[in-house]
Amino acid sequence: MSLPSMLLRPLAAGVLLVVAGCGVSSSPESAAVPPPAQLPSKPVAQPERVMADHSLAKRSALAAPTASFAPMPAGESYPQDYRAEPREQYETLADNPIHSVAETPVSTFSADVDTGAYANVRRLLNQGRLPPEGAVRLEEMVNYFPYDYALPNDGSPFGVTTELAASPWNPHTRLLRIGIKASDRAVAELAPANLVFLVDVSGSMDRREGLPLVKSTLKLLVDQLREQDRVSLVVYAGESRVVLEPTSGREKAKIRSAIEQLTAGGSTAGASGIELAYQMARQAFIPKGINRILLATDGDFNVGVSDFDSLKQMAVDKRKTGISLTTLGFGVDNYNEHLMEQLADAGDGNYAYIDNLREARKVLVDQLGSTLAVVAKNVKLQVEFNPAQVSEYRLLGYENRALKREDFSNDKVDAGEIGAGHTVTALYEVVPAGEKGWLEPLRYGKSEPAISGKNGELAMLRVRYQKPEGGKSLLIERPIASQVAPASEDLRFAAAVAAFSQQLKDGRYTGDFSLKDTEALARGARGDDRFGLRNEFVQLVELAQSLRTATASNTMPTERRIE
């Protein structure tokens, strides 16, 4: 995949789309790049962190275009900080803390298959902006990429893989990788789908990255429909309305015509649109089928219910009816990423960010089964570390997926869903017993860990899940061996993505491991790279290096082409 030139042209983003139970195909977009916007004459101070605005109040109905960074005239310079405009809303969470195994031997968290953070970070870098810390969720960056995990062979919905190797950024620690791979399903094997396309047609979508990209994406999705599928189309701006009643997937021309007539303008009554979409989903509900709303929006609601907690609670209440909500983010300048990610979580769906048609194809065509068909719900992971082998540990990412230890066996506590073919990767950095750790030793603590008959085990992994139809949760247990081996290609690449994610934030745990080191690690672990995703990642790391250098010198690099 060829990236835009380093003088970063905005990719298509800023579209709103809600779909239930279907997939889309796509091809790379090649829209013309508009002239660069006028930059301010003085450097504008940008906050190092962009915090979420829980009021969701809209700043203006029509967002200003994002600046496209082009060479500056002689004698002028760029602002010192190229981070995202503060009108984009993110939730910044502190990194997971370091735990002493002697004090807290058990780590518990919810599975997460979202990938939106990676595509959004890619969009920001391609626009010449270093992402705000809140935009970087390490687990979504790592989970964006496919890995070669074992498929289930014991009748369970997913296989489990573990691996332990040296950490590339700390000679005193090890990286533990936990991988889950769900069994896949071909589109033809999916249950009948009741899909609701919910499209934001408000004024902020009246841009190339908005409604035009949504329409192109939906048309690709229509190509994947089968006769047994039903599709409804709901739109919202100042008010919501039904554009297409539930229609069989065989009537593709009719569905495409309804999509083509959409135009943008007005304010954004997102909550009423979601309500109407749930009504349409209930009207065409398919028992034992896929009943899903796909919401495509920038999340910038400003009419009706707009406070964050009320919108989340609406999704929580509606998921009890058997209808899930997936969010597809399209947006620049005014994008509310915090709402999009949390709304999908509350609605038992997944979150993806669509910055171009290639990403639309990945999410809604190549990974259609994963996006729509759930093979396990309320999936929770728990790791109990052996104090004879591990003295300290930290979980990389999953900060907003943390669970209490007692939540693991409580089926009333909601957790993540895993779709057909989905992979979930979790990384722990651990300090072997006897090695120098992050924490100062306790004066009155135990000097030596207790010896047991399980000293060959690093930890015990437990995975708890429910079948899609519900019922009592089931438990998978796997001991993790303490033997360290050379890192596999997949682990080296996942480690590079994890390092990059930390370096885009404060890099407090990666020490002297530089972006150049990350690039070299990823470049040596690209493997077959059938879809070019790993090579694209290497290019993004190079791009981040250039932007960091430019930030330090207060100048932008000269234009060069990234092939």
N, C-alpha and C positions, 0 to 999 in steps of 0.2 A: 504494500500500500504506500502510495506516495503522499507525503504530508505537504501542507502548504509551505510556501517559502517562509524563511525564518522571520520575515517581516510580516508577520502573522495576520493572515486574513481571517475574518470571522467565518466559522463554519455554520451551517444551517442549524439553528437552535431557536427555541422560543416558541414551540408549537404545543398545543394543548390537545390531548387525545384520551378518550376513555373507551376501552374495548373490553368485551367479556367473551372469553373462550375462543379465540381464533388467532391465526398467525399472519405474518406479512412477509412478502419478499421485496427486495430492494436492490438497487445498484448505486454506486457512488454518485453523489450529486456534483454537478459542475456548473453551478450558477455563477454568473458574473459577479465580480467583487466590486462593491460600490466605492466611490472615492473616499479616502480617509477623512474622518471627522476632524474638526478643528480642535487641537489640543489647547489646554489653558496656557497662558503666557507665563505663569509662575508655577513652580512645583506645588502641587496640591498635597497636603498631608493626608495620608491614608491610614486608617487604624491597622495595627498589626494583626488584630483579630476582628472579624466581623461577627457580631453576636446576633442571635435571632431576635426578630421583632415580633413578639407574641401577639401584638395587636393586629397584625396583618393589614394595617391601614395602607391603602394605596396612595402612593405619592403623586402620581399623575395618571390620567387615563391612557396616555400614549407615551411610551418610554422613549427617551432619547437614544439615538443609535450608539452602539458601542464604538469607541475609538479604534481605528485600525492603525497600527504603528508602522509608519513609513519613515524613510530617512529624513532627518530634520535639516532645515537650511543651515548654512555655515553660521557659527556663532550662537546657535540655539541648542538647547538640550532638553531631554525628556525629564518628566518628573522622577524623583529619586525612587519612588516605590511604585511598581507596576501591579500591585495587588488589585483584586477585584473591587469594583465600585461598591460602596457601602449599601446601596439600594438592594443588592442581592442579599438574601437572608439565610444565614447558616447558624447552626447550633454548635458552639465550640465546647467540647468536653475535655476534661483533664485525662491524660493517659492513665491506663490501669496502673495501680500501685504495685510496688514490689512486695511480695509476701515471703515471710519466713515459714518454711514447712513445719518447723516445730510449733509455730503458733497457729497457722492457717494452712493445713495440708490439703484442703479441698477447694477446687475452683469450679464454678458452675455458670453456664451461660446458655443462651438460646441460639439455635442455628440461624444463619442469615445467608440468603442467596442473592441479595441485592447486588447490583453492579453499577448503580447510577453514579457513584462518586468518581469512578475512574473516567467515564465518558465526560463528566462535567469538568474534571481536572484537565483532561485532554483539550476540551474546548477552551478553557481559560489560557492554557499554555499556548495554544495555537493563535490566540488573540493577543499574545504578547504580555500576558499578566501572570505573575506568580499567584497561585491560589491562596485564599485565606485559609487559616488553619482549620476552620470548621468545615471546609469543603473536602478535607482529606480524611476519609474513613478507611483505615488500613485494611480491614477485612473485605471491603467492597473492591478495593484496588487489587488485592490478591485473588479474590474470587472471580474477577473478570475473565481470567484466563482458564482454558481447559487444561486438565492434568490427567496423566495416565494412571488412574486408580482402578483397583480391582472391582469388578461387578459382583453383586451378591450371588452366592451359590448355595445358600442354606435356607432359602424360602423367605428371608427377610427382605424388606423393600430396598435396602442399600447395603453395599459392601463397605468395610472399614479398613483403612490403611494407616500405618504409623511408621515413622522414620526418625532416627536420632543421629545428628551429625554436628561437627564443630560449627560454631557461629563465625561468620566471616568478619564481624566487626569487633569481637571481643574474645581474646584468646583464653579467657577464664570461663566462658560459658558455652553451652550447647544449644542447638535449635531442635526442638521437638515438633515434628509436623504430624498433624492428624487430618486424614482425608476421608471424606464420605462420598460415595458415588451411588446415585440412585439408578435403578434399572430404567432404560429408555423405552420409548414407545414411538412408533411411526405415526404420522398424522392420521393415516387411515384407520389406525387402531384406537384413536381417541374416542371417548364417549361423545354423543351429540352435544353440540355447544350452543348455548343461549347467550349471545354476545350483545352487549350494549356499547356502542361507540358514543362516548360523551365528549363533545368537542367544544372547546372554548373559542368563541368567535367575538370576544370583546375587542376593544380598540387596541389593546397592547399586543394583540395577535396580528395586527395589520402591518406586517413586515415580512420580508422574504424568509426569515428564520421562523416565522409563526405559522399562520394558517396555510400558506402555500405548501410548506413542508408537511403539515398534518395531512392535507388532502392527498399529496403524493404517497405518503405512508399508508393511508387508509386504502388507497387503490391497490397497493401491493398486497395488503392484507386480504382484500376481497378475492384475489386470485387463489387464496388458500382455502376458501370456503367450500364445504361439501353440501350436498342436497339436504342432508339431515340437520344442518346448522341453521340457526335463526339469528337474524341481525336486526337490531334497532339502532336508530341514529337520533341522538338528543343533542341539542346545542344550547348554549347559554351565553348571554351578554348582560344587558340590563334586566332581562327576564329570560326564562327558559322555555323551550318548546320542543315538540317532537317533530322531526323532519321526516323520519321513516318509521312506520309501524313495524312490528316483527315480521321479517321477510325471509323466505327460504334462501339458502345459499346458492341455489341454482339460478336465481334471478339476478345474476351479476350485473347486467346492464342497468337494471333499475336501481341497484344499490350504488353503482358508480355515478349515475345521474344525480342521485340525491346528494352525494358527496361534492360533486362538481359545482352545484349551485350555492355552496356556502360562501358567505362574505363576512367580513369582520367590521365591527364598530360598536361603540357604546361602553358602558361600565361592566362590572364583572360580578354577577350574582352567582357565584360558584356553588354555594350551599343549596340553592333551589334547583340548580342543574343536577346535583348529585341526588337529591330527593326524587326528582322526576326520573332519573336513570334507574333508581331502585324500583320505582313503580313499573317501569317498562320491563325490567328483569323479572319481577314477580308475575307480570301479565303473561310472559312467555316461558315461565319456569319449567325446566325439564327435570323431573325426578330422576335421580341417579345420573344426571348429565352434568356438564360443565356450565355453571351459571356464574358469569363474571362480567363486571364492568371494567373497562379500561379507560381511565381518565387521562386525557392528554391536556396539560395545562402548564402555565408558568406559576400557578398557585397564588396569584396576586388577586385575591378576592377582596372586594370593597363594597359589596351591596348585600344586605341580609346578614345571616349568621357568618361572622368572619373571625371570631376569636378562636384561637388554636385548640383549646381544650374542648369546646363544643363541637368542632368539626371532627376531632378524633373520637369523641364519644358517639357521634352519629355513626361513624364507621364501625365502632365496636358493637353497637346495638344492631345494626343491619346485618353483620356477619352471622348472627345467630339464626337468620332466616335461610342460610345456605347459599347466600350470594356473596362472592368475594369481590374485592376492589383492588385492581392493579393501577399504579400511576406511571405514566410516561411523561417525563418532564421535557418541555420545550421552552427555552427562554434565554434571554440575555438582558443584562442591565437590571431588570426588576424581578429576577427569578427567585422564588421562595423555595429553596431546596429543603429547608428544614421541614416545611409542611408536607412536601411531596413524599419524603422518606418516611415520616411518621404516620402519615395517612395510610400509606400502603401497609405498614406494619399493623395498624389498628384494624384494617379491613381484611386481614388474612390474605393479602396479595403480595406482590413483589414490586420493586421500584427500579426503573431504568431511566436513564437520561438519553434522549435522542438528539444527537448533534448533527447527524447527516443520514442519508438514506442507507448507507452501508451499515450503520448501527441499527437502523430500523429492521433491516434484513436479518441481522444477527439475532435480535431479540424476538422478532415475530415471524421468522421463517426458519432459519437454521435451528433455533431453540424454541420452536413453537410448542412442542410437547412439554418442555420445562416451564414455559410461561403459563400454560393453561392447566395441565393435568397434575393434580396433587397426588403423590404416592404415600406421603406420611405427613401428619400434622402435629403441632405441639412438640417439635423435636428439640430435645434438651441434651446438652453434653455436660458431663461432669468428670473431672480428672482428680484422682486422689494420689498425691505424690508420696513416695516412700522416703522417709527421713534418713534412712541408711544410705540412700543414693543421691538425694537432692537436698540442698540446704535452703535455696531461695528460688523463686520463679516469678515471672511476669507473663501475663497473657497479652499478646500483641493484637490490639484492636478489640472490637466487640464491646466498646465502652458503654454503648446504649443498649446492650443485650445482656448485661450482667443480671444474674439471678441469685437469690439467697440459697444457701445450701438446702434448706427445708423445702424450697420451691421445686426441687428436682422431682420428688415423688408425689407432688400435689397436682393432680390432673386438672384442677380448677385454675391453675396459673397458666396463662396463655404463653405460647412460644412460637417459633418460626415454622413455616411449612416448607417442604421440599418437593419440587416438581419432578416429573419424569426426566431422567437424564441429568439432573442437577448434580453439581459437585460442590462440596463445602470443604474449605481448607481453614484450619486453625493452627496458629504457630505459637509456641511457648518458648521463651528464652529461659533456660534453667542453669543454675550454678551447681555443679557436682559437689557432693560432700567433700570437704577438705580444700576446695578451691577458694580463692579470694572472691568475695561477693560484693554486693552493693551496700549491705547493711553492716553497721558496727556490731561486733559480738556483744551479747549480754553478759554483764558481770556475774549475774546470779542464775543464768540459764544453764541448761545441761551442756556439758563440754563435749560429750560424745552421743550420737544417736543410738537408740536401742537396736540391738542386733536381733534379727528375726530369721525365719527360714525362707524369707522371700527377698533376699538380698540381690537376686538376679533380676528383680523387677524394678524398673524406674518408677512406674506408676500403674494405676488401674484406671482404665477408661470405661465409662458407663454412658450409654446412649439410651434415652427413653423417648418413646414416640407413641402416637396413636394412629390407627388406621384412618383413612380418609372419612369413613362413615362414623368415626368416633368409637366409643367404648372405652374399656379400661386400658391404660397405657401398657406397653410391652417394654421389656428391658433387654439390652445387649450389653455384655460385659467382655472386655478384652484386656488382659495384662499387657503392659508395654515393656519390652525388654530393655535392659540398661546398656546393652552393647552399642558402642559408637561405631559407625561405618562411614566410608567416604560418601559425601552427599551426592544424591542422584541429580540428574539434570533438572528434573522438576523441582526438587528442593532448592537447588542453587538459584533457579529463576524466581521461585516464590520468595526466597530470601532477598533477592535484588529488589523486587517490588516492595517488600516490607521495609527495606532500607530506604528506598526512595520516598516512601510515604512518611517515614520518620524525619527524613532530611527536609522535606517540604514543610514540616512543622519546626520544632526547635532542635531536633537531632540530639537530644540530651543523652540518649543511650547508644548512639552510633559512634560517638567519640571522634577519632581522626579518620574514620572511614568516609571518604569523600564521594561526591557525585561521580567523579571520574572512576573511582573504585566500583561504584554501583554499575556504571555503564559497562566496565570490563567484565564484571560478574554476569550481568545479563547477556552480554554479547557472546560469552562462552557457553551459554545455556539455552540458546535459541532452538536447537534441535531441528526437527522436521519443519515446524512452523507453517503448517499447511495454509492457514489463512493470513499469514503475515502479521499477526497481532504482536508477537514477541519482538519482531524487528521494529514495528512501530513504537513499542515501548522504549527500545534503545534510543530511537530518535527523539522521543520526548525527554529522556534524561539529558541528552545532548542539548536540547533546547533549554531546559531548565538551567543547565550550566551557563549557557550564554546569557540568559536573563539575570542570573545571579551576578555574573561578571559585570553586566551592564548596570545593574543596580548599584554595585560597589563603586563603579567609576562614573555614575550619573550620565552615561551615554548609552545609546543603543548600538548593537553590532551592525556592521554593514550587511546588506542583504545577501543571503546565499540560499541555494536550493537544497532542500533535504530530500534525497531520493530514497 
